[in-house]
Amino acid sequence: MKKIISQRVPFLINRNGIKLVIIDSIAALFRVEFSVKETSQRAKALRSFGAELHNLANQYGTCIVCVNQVSLLPYKNYFEVLVA
């Protein structure tokens, strides 16, 4: 993902004059890579990713919109993990 954000997206924005980038289900990318017990690491990675996107938006004068699916219980046994 970092390679796409740091290399491919800037190339496409420059080449095609893109003014709007929409990333759907942003957290899903991070949910797969981190376990339930790694929520602080996942949050840190997500913040870093957001900062990179913010820098790209400022650098290229484009708008980047990230949307996400919201769920009440992100994991099947969410409460059991909290209690354990």
Residue, then its C-alpha position, 0 to 999 in steps of 0.5 A: m500500500k505504501k508503494i501505491i501511495s508514494q509512487r503510483v498515486p502521484f504518477l496518476i495525479n500528474r499524468n491525468g490531472i486528477k482532482l479527486v481521489i476516493i479510497d473506499s473501505i480504508a480501514a479494511l486494509f488495516r483490519v486484515e493486517f493487524s489482530v484484535k490485540e494490535t489495535s494501537q499499532r493499527a491506529k498508528a499505521l492508519r494515522s501515518f497513512g492519513a498523513e501521507l494522503h494529506n501531504l499528497a493532497n496538499q502537494y498536488g492540489t487534489c482532494i482525497v476522500c477516505v470512506n469506511q464501513v462502520s460496524l458495531l462489533p468489528y470482530k465475532n468474539y469482540f467482548e470475549v477478547l476484551v474480557a480475556 
